[in-house]
Structures are given as C-alpha cells and as structure tokens.
Amino acid sequence: MLIIVDLDGTILDSQQQHLNAFTKALKKCGFYVSKELIKELKDRFGKPGMEIFKEILPNSNEVIIKAVANTAFHILMGEEFDNIKLLPGVDEFFENNKEHVFALATSSNKDFTYKIIERFKLKNKFKVIITKDDIEKAKPDPEILNKAMSEAGFSAKGTVFLGDTIYDYQAAVNAGVRFVGVTIVSYFKTELEKRTECVKTLADFKI
C-alpha cells in the first residue's frame, strides 16, 4: 500500500506560523488585514502561497503579489520557522505502518519542505517527495497525487491519501484514491467530517 501524506496541518503543526507569515507580509506590503481577510486566508489554506495571494488580492498586479508572497516566505523561513512543531502521533504513524510505502505531497515549495523534514529527521521516511515546485497544477487538481503514485509505482487502488484541507480531499477524489482527513488543527474539520472518513491525528489512522 502507498500512503501519501500532506505536510502542513497533517504532519506539521504549522498553520499558525503560515498565517502569521501571510498577515505580516500583507501588512509590510501596505495592506490592511481585517478579520474578513484572515478568514479568506484560512479558507484557502492548502493552496500554494502565490495562488492564495492572487485570489485574495484580485486588484493587485503580478509584481505586488510576488512581493507579498516572497515576503511571506522569508518571514516563514526566518522568525516563524523555529516555532513549527510536529503534530502528535507522527512517530507512531510511521511505526504503525512501517510495512507500507510513504510519499509526501505538499503545496509548500521545495526549500521549505526539505529544510523542515530534515530538521525533524523525516526525509528518509519517504520513497517519494513531491512539492509544488514539481507540478504545474496545484490541489485540487490530482497532478500531485498522480505524480506521487507514478514515481512510487502504485495505482490508485493501492493508494490512500491523508490530508487536512478540502483541497486535499478534492484532489483525492479527482485522482480516484481513498482519502482520510486529519482534523487536529484543520480549518476544514466540519466540512471534512461531513464528506469523508476522518481521524484526529495520524496515529489514529488504520489501513
């Protein structure tokens, strides 16, 4: 069995750090961050940063959007990085499923992904690692899952995907793979529990 896992909000307790980076970047670039804008950010968690900023700043040009996204990334990799933790149950998850093959499929970029999984000594857990830099279309498009399955040598029938956002769920549906929502820090907990099987933490997952 191939077990594909999302990163932020599934393995990592990083939601608040991403949100902090996004809001600080917006303020630094001259935008007013209202409660409504914060809700718009949370509603788009699970998408790449550039895509999020394009959607919440529809009247801004490409130069401004890139500036906000780059600022957010530098904040995340700088002052917010050390505050990122592993979510409960990660070690147990890998131990409980060690006879299976693992792949990582994340909307984060390659620099962040490799730095954080090396920090937590997780890199060797994965046969395949796919980041947003490796694909053309982000979740909910199934490209990231299809690429992970192709590189790992598995079909959709032999694959399960664990993630924390509605976009993870939609990508799994589009790829024809089983999906399990991980809800411990998910901004989409209620919606996921209405649509699919869910667990609180990775340690609660059963094949």
matplotlib code that plots the C-alpha trace (Angstrom):
import matplotlib.pyplot as plt

x = [0.0, 1.2, 0.4, 0.6, 0.7, 0.3, 2.7, 1.3, -1.6, -1.1, 2.4, 3.3, 1.7, 2.4, -0.9, -0.4, 3.1, 1.9, -1.0, 1.4, 3.8, 0.9, -0.6, 2.8, 3.7, 0.5, 1.0, 4.6, 3.4, 0.8, -2.4, -4.9, -5.5, -9.1, -10.9, -12.6, -9.2, -7.9, -11.0, -10.3, -6.7, -7.8, -10.4, -7.6, -5.1, -3.8, -3.1, 0.3, 1.0, 1.1, -2.3, -3.7, -2.5, -3.8, -7.2, -7.4, -5.8, -7.6, -7.0, -3.2, -0.7, 1.8, 4.7, 2.8, 1.6, 5.1, 6.4, 3.8, 4.5, 8.3, 8.0, 5.7, 8.2, 11.1, 9.1, 8.1, 11.7, 13.0, 11.2, 8.4, 10.4, 11.6, 8.0, 6.9, 6.4, 5.4, 1.8, 1.0, 1.1, 3.6, 6.2, 3.5, 2.0, 5.3, 6.0, 2.4, 2.6, 6.2, 5.4, 3.9, 5.4, 5.2, 5.1, 4.9, 2.7, 2.7, 1.7, 4.8, 7.9, 11.0, 13.2, 10.7, 9.8, 13.3, 14.5, 11.7, 11.7, 15.5, 15.0, 12.6, 14.6, 11.7, 13.3, 14.3, 10.7, 9.5, 10.2, 8.8, 8.6, 6.5, 6.3, 4.6, 7.8, 7.4, 4.0, 2.1, -1.3, -1.9, -4.5, -7.4, -6.0, -4.9, -1.5, 0.5, -1.1, -0.8, 2.9, 3.5, 1.8, 3.7, 7.1, 6.3, 5.0, 1.4, -2.1, -5.0, -6.5, -3.4, -3.1, -4.5, -4.0, -4.1, -4.6, -6.2, -7.9, -10.8, -8.4, -6.6, -10.0, -10.9, -7.5, -8.0, -11.5, -10.1, -7.3, -9.7, -7.8, -9.1, -8.9, -8.7, -9.0, -6.7, -8.6, -6.5, -5.6, -7.7, -9.5, -11.8, -12.7, -16.5, -16.6, -14.3, -16.2, -19.4, -17.7, -15.2, -13.6, -11.5, -9.1, -7.9, -4.2, -2.0, -1.6, -5.4, -5.1, -5.8, -5.3]
y = [0.0, 3.5, 6.1, 9.6, 12.3, 16.0, 18.1, 21.3, 20.6, 16.9, 16.2, 19.7, 22.0, 24.9, 26.5, 29.5, 30.1, 30.2, 32.5, 34.8, 35.0, 35.8, 38.5, 40.1, 40.1, 41.8, 44.5, 45.0, 45.5, 48.1, 46.0, 46.3, 42.9, 42.7, 39.7, 39.1, 38.9, 36.5, 34.3, 34.4, 33.2, 30.3, 29.3, 28.9, 27.0, 24.0, 26.0, 27.5, 30.9, 32.7, 31.2, 32.3, 35.9, 36.1, 35.1, 37.5, 40.4, 40.3, 44.0, 43.7, 43.2, 40.3, 42.3, 43.2, 39.7, 38.2, 40.8, 39.7, 36.0, 36.4, 38.5, 35.8, 33.1, 34.9, 35.5, 31.8, 30.6, 33.2, 34.3, 31.8, 28.7, 27.6, 27.7, 25.0, 21.6, 18.1, 17.2, 14.5, 10.9, 11.3, 8.9, 6.3, 6.7, 5.8, 2.9, 1.5, 1.5, 0.6, -2.3, 0.2, 2.8, 6.5, 9.5, 13.2, 15.5, 19.1, 22.6, 24.0, 24.7, 22.6, 24.8, 24.8, 21.2, 19.8, 22.1, 21.2, 17.4, 17.3, 19.3, 16.6, 13.7, 12.6, 12.7, 9.0, 8.0, 8.9, 7.0, 9.9, 13.6, 15.9, 19.7, 22.5, 23.1, 19.6, 20.1, 22.5, 22.4, 22.5, 20.7, 20.2, 19.1, 15.5, 16.0, 15.9, 12.6, 11.1, 12.0, 10.5, 7.3, 7.1, 7.7, 5.2, 2.6, 2.3, 2.5, 4.5, 1.3, 0.6, 4.2, 6.2, 10.0, 11.7, 15.5, 18.3, 20.5, 20.4, 20.8, 17.6, 15.8, 17.1, 16.1, 12.6, 12.4, 13.6, 11.0, 8.2, 7.4, 6.8, 9.9, 10.2, 13.6, 14.6, 17.1, 18.0, 21.5, 21.6, 24.8, 22.4, 20.0, 20.3, 20.2, 17.1, 15.2, 15.7, 14.4, 11.7, 9.4, 11.3, 10.8, 13.2, 12.5, 10.4, 7.9, 7.1, 6.1, 2.4, 0.8]
z = [0.0, -0.8, 1.9, 0.6, 3.3, 3.2, 5.2, 6.8, 9.1, 8.8, 9.8, 11.0, 13.5, 11.2, 10.5, 12.8, 11.5, 7.9, 8.9, 10.8, 7.8, 5.5, 7.7, 8.5, 4.8, 3.8, 6.5, 5.4, 1.8, 2.8, 3.0, 5.8, 7.4, 8.5, 10.2, 6.9, 5.1, 7.7, 7.1, 3.4, 4.1, 6.2, 3.6, 1.1, 3.3, 1.4, -1.8, -2.7, -1.4, -4.7, -5.6, -2.3, -2.7, -6.3, -5.0, -2.0, -3.9, -7.2, -7.9, -7.4, -10.2, -10.5, -9.2, -6.0, -5.5, -5.9, -3.4, -0.8, -1.5, -1.3, 1.9, 3.5, 2.6, 4.1, 7.3, 7.4, 6.9, 9.4, 12.5, 12.3, 11.4, 14.8, 16.1, 13.8, 15.6, 14.7, 15.4, 17.9, 16.6, 13.8, 15.1, 16.0, 12.5, 10.8, 13.2, 12.9, 9.1, 8.5, 6.2, 3.7, 1.4, 2.1, -0.2, 0.7, -1.4, -0.4, -1.7, 0.1, -2.0, -2.2, 0.0, 2.9, 2.6, 2.6, 5.4, 7.7, 7.0, 7.5, 10.8, 12.1, 10.5, 8.3, 4.9, 4.8, 5.7, 2.2, -1.0, -3.0, -2.2, -4.4, -3.7, -5.5, -7.5, -9.1, -10.6, -12.9, -11.3, -7.5, -5.5, -6.0, -9.3, -9.0, -10.6, -7.4, -6.4, -9.8, -9.9, -6.5, -7.5, -10.8, -9.1, -6.3, -8.7, -7.3, -8.8, -7.3, -5.9, -3.9, -2.5, 0.3, 0.9, 4.3, 4.5, 6.4, 3.8, 1.5, -1.4, -0.3, -0.3, -3.7, -5.1, -3.8, -5.3, -8.6, -8.5, -7.5, -4.3, -0.8, 1.4, 5.2, 6.7, 9.6, 11.7, 14.8, 13.5, 10.3, 9.4, 7.4, 10.2, 10.0, 6.2, 6.0, 8.7, 6.5, 3.4, 4.2, 6.9, 9.3, 12.2, 14.8, 14.4, 12.1, 14.9, 14.7, 11.1, 10.2, 6.8]

ax = plt.figure().add_subplot(projection="3d")
ax.plot(x, y, z, "-o")
ax.set_aspect("equal")
plt.show()
